[in-house]
Amino acid sequence: MLPVNQDLFVAVTFITLLVIVMGLVVIAAVISYKKKQDAHLHQLKLMKEEYDKQLMWSQIEMQEEAFAHLGQELHDDIGQLLSSTKLLINVTQRNMAIVPDTLLTAEATLSTAIQHLRALSKSFSRQWLDQFSLVDNLKAEIDRINASKAITVKFSYDVMVLPLQAEPQIILFRIIQEAIQNSIKHAQPQIIDISMRQSNQQLIVIIADDGAGFDKSVMAKGLGIRNMQHRTKLLKGNINWEVTTAGGTAVVINLPLVQSL
């Protein structure tokens, strides 16, 4: 009976080992398949991110080209019309013994309009795009808004020269512009406070207002909000909307200062 029991033991042991080996083979095959699948999905994700990145760059380049063309048209067409109108007013004044206050006011208003148009045209020009400075242009944008006397925009910063190329600075400028316009349009604030500081290779920009706050459901549907999110993602940063202690809105942007675009 011993040899039979021994043969049975050997057979059971062999079958057990065979099952274990087959199980290990199956597990190894599943792991290998999972790794290949993960690698494939990761590759697809990278391809999608690269496609989205190139698509966004194309959109931005098209927008900036359109801005450059618009700036030239403003300068050549509308600028010339306003200048001609001002010249006619000056000629009229020379032929009048007493110049009415309304005409003087019209001339002053026209001069201001021409100055604003020149500044706007310059902000759209190709030279402006190539020599872009975020801090300088934010100051100019804020001065333009404050000149309306309808709202006060404040700006504080602890960095003069950003270690960023012109393109990322332009993208960030457009994000901040959109945030300001959203605040003015939807929150009706009295004050918008913009701060920009550098911390641990991060650029932190906060656009806060004392307005009526925001509706998340409405905000999620806005094209401008999505553009801000896409542009921030293109800069490898993140953007969040928060409620301030006063009940207003704060847009918080964090960007890495080392860009590989």
C-alpha positions in Angstrom: 0.0 0.0 0.0 3.0 2.3 0.6 4.0 2.6 -3.1 0.4 3.5 -4.0 0.2 6.2 -1.3 3.6 7.5 -2.4 2.5 7.6 -6.1 -0.6 9.4 -5.0 1.4 11.9 -3.0 3.7 12.6 -5.9 0.8 13.0 -8.3 -1.0 15.4 -5.9 2.3 17.3 -5.4 2.9 17.5 -9.1 -0.7 18.7 -9.8 -0.4 21.3 -7.0 2.9 22.6 -8.3 1.4 22.6 -11.8 -1.6 24.6 -10.7 0.7 27.0 -8.8 2.9 27.5 -11.8 -0.1 28.0 -14.1 -1.5 30.5 -11.6 1.8 32.4 -11.5 1.9 32.4 -15.3 -1.7 33.7 -15.5 -0.9 36.4 -12.8 2.3 37.4 -14.7 0.3 37.6 -17.9 -2.3 39.8 -16.2 0.3 42.0 -14.7 2.1 42.3 -18.0 -1.2 43.1 -19.8 -2.1 45.7 -17.1 1.3 47.4 -17.4 1.0 47.5 -21.2 -2.5 48.8 -20.9 -1.4 51.5 -18.3 1.5 52.4 -20.6 -0.8 52.7 -23.5 -3.3 54.8 -21.6 -0.5 57.0 -20.3 0.8 57.4 -23.9 -2.7 58.4 -25.0 -3.0 60.9 -22.2 0.4 62.4 -23.1 -0.7 62.6 -26.8 -4.0 64.3 -25.8 -2.2 66.8 -23.5 0.2 67.6 -26.3 -2.7 68.0 -28.8 -4.5 70.2 -26.4 -1.4 72.2 -25.8 -0.7 72.7 -29.5 -4.4 73.5 -30.1 -4.3 76.2 -27.4 -1.1 77.7 -28.7 -2.6 77.8 -32.2 -5.7 79.6 -30.8 -3.6 82.0 -28.8 -1.4 82.8 -31.8 -4.5 83.4 -34.0 -5.9 85.7 -31.3 -2.6 87.6 -31.0 -2.4 87.9 -34.8 -6.0 89.2 -34.8 -5.1 91.7 -32.1 -2.1 92.9 -34.1 -4.3 93.4 -37.2 -6.9 95.1 -35.1 -4.4 97.4 -33.6 -3.1 98.4 -37.0 -6.6 99.1 -38.2 -7.4 101.2 -35.2 -4.3 103.3 -35.8 -4.7 103.6 -39.6 -8.5 104.1 -39.8 -10.2 105.3 -36.7 -7.1 107.1 -35.4 -6.9 109.1 -38.6 -10.6 109.9 -38.5 -10.4 111.2 -35.0 -7.3 113.2 -35.8 -9.0 114.8 -38.8 -12.0 115.6 -36.7 -9.8 117.3 -34.1 -8.1 119.3 -36.9 -11.4 120.5 -38.1 -12.4 121.6 -34.6 -9.1 123.5 -34.3 -9.7 125.3 -37.7 -13.2 126.2 -36.6 -11.9 127.6 -33.3 -9.5 129.9 -35.1 -12.3 131.4 -37.1 -14.4 132.2 -34.0 -14.1 135.3 -31.9 -15.5 133.4 -28.8 -15.1 129.7 -28.6 -18.1 128.0 -26.8 -17.3 125.9 -23.7 -19.0 123.0 -25.4 -16.6 123.1 -28.3 -13.6 123.3 -25.9 -15.0 120.3 -24.0 -15.5 118.4 -27.3 -11.9 119.1 -28.3 -10.6 117.9 -24.9 -12.7 114.8 -25.0 -11.5 114.1 -28.5 -7.9 114.5 -27.4 -8.4 112.0 -24.6 -10.1 109.6 -27.0 -7.1 109.8 -29.4 -4.7 109.1 -26.5 -6.7 106.1 -25.3 -7.0 104.8 -28.9 -3.2 105.1 -29.4 -2.6 103.3 -26.1 -5.1 100.6 -27.1 -3.6 100.3 -30.6 -0.1 100.0 -29.2 -1.3 97.2 -26.8 -2.3 95.2 -29.8 0.8 95.7 -32.0 3.3 93.0 -32.9 6.1 95.0 -31.4 4.2 95.2 -28.1 3.7 91.4 -28.2 7.4 90.7 -28.9 8.7 93.1 -26.1 6.0 92.2 -23.6 6.4 93.1 -19.9 3.6 91.8 -17.7 4.2 94.3 -14.9 4.4 97.3 -17.2 1.3 96.3 -19.1 -0.7 95.5 -16.0 0.1 99.0 -14.8 -1.1 100.5 -18.1 -4.3 98.4 -18.1 -5.0 99.4 -14.5 -4.4 103.1 -15.3 -6.8 102.9 -18.2 -9.5 101.3 -16.0 -9.0 103.8 -13.1 -9.2 106.7 -15.5 -12.9 105.9 -15.9 -13.5 106.8 -12.2 -16.1 104.1 -12.1 -14.0 101.6 -10.2 -10.6 101.5 -8.3 -8.1 98.8 -9.2 -5.0 98.4 -7.0 -1.8 96.6 -7.9 0.9 95.3 -5.6 3.9 93.1 -6.5 7.3 92.1 -5.2 8.8 91.1 -8.5 9.8 93.5 -11.3 11.3 91.1 -13.9 9.7 87.7 -14.4 11.9 84.8 -15.4 9.3 84.0 -18.1 9.4 84.4 -21.9 7.1 86.8 -23.6 4.5 84.2 -24.6 3.7 82.9 -21.0 3.6 86.5 -19.8 1.1 87.4 -22.5 -1.1 84.4 -21.6 -1.0 85.3 -17.9 -1.9 88.9 -18.9 -4.9 87.7 -20.8 -6.0 85.5 -17.8 -5.8 88.5 -15.5 -7.6 90.7 -18.0 -10.4 88.1 -18.1 -10.6 88.0 -14.3 -10.9 91.8 -14.1 -13.6 91.9 -16.8 -15.6 89.1 -15.1 -15.4 91.0 -11.8 -16.6 94.3 -13.3 -19.3 92.6 -15.4 -20.8 90.2 -12.8 -19.8 91.4 -9.3 -20.2 95.2 -9.6 -17.3 95.8 -7.2 -16.0 99.1 -5.9 -12.4 97.9 -5.6 -10.4 95.2 -7.3 -7.1 94.3 -5.6 -4.4 92.6 -7.7 -1.3 91.1 -6.0 1.6 89.3 -7.5 4.4 87.7 -5.6 7.1 85.1 -6.0 7.5 82.2 -3.5 9.6 79.0 -3.9 9.8 79.1 -7.7 6.0 79.8 -7.8 4.3 82.9 -9.1 1.2 83.6 -7.1 -1.4 86.1 -8.5 -4.5 87.0 -6.7 -7.3 89.1 -8.2 -9.8 89.9 -5.3 -12.8 92.2 -5.3 -15.4 93.4 -2.8 -18.3 92.6 -5.1 -21.4 90.4 -4.9 -19.6 87.1 -5.1 -20.1 84.4 -7.8 -22.5 81.7 -8.7 -20.6 78.4 -9.3 -23.3 77.0 -11.5 -23.3 80.0 -13.8 -19.5 80.3 -13.6 -19.0 76.7 -14.8 -20.9 77.5 -18.0 -18.9 80.6 -18.9 -16.6 80.5 -22.0 -14.3 83.1 -20.4 -13.9 80.9 -17.3 -13.0 77.9 -19.4 -10.5 79.9 -21.4 -8.9 81.0 -18.1 -8.7 77.4 -17.0 -7.3 76.2 -20.3 -4.7 78.9 -20.4 -3.6 78.3 -16.8 -3.3 74.6 -17.6 -1.1 75.5 -20.6 1.2 77.3 -18.2 1.3 74.1 -16.0 -0.4 76.0 -13.2 -3.7 75.9 -11.4 -6.5 78.5 -10.9 -9.1 78.6 -8.2 -12.1 80.8 -7.3 -12.6 81.5 -3.6 -14.9 83.6 -1.5 -13.2 86.4 0.4 -13.9 87.3 4.1 -15.9 90.3 2.9 -18.1 88.1 0.6 -16.3 89.0 -2.6 -14.4 86.8 -5.1 -10.7 86.0 -5.2 -9.2 84.4 -8.3 -6.0 82.6 -7.1 -3.4 81.6 -9.8 -0.3 79.6 -9.1 2.3 79.1 -11.8 5.7 77.5 -11.9 8.3 80.1 -12.8 10.3 77.5 -14.7 8.4 77.0 -17.9 9.0 74.4 -20.6 6.6 75.4 -23.3 
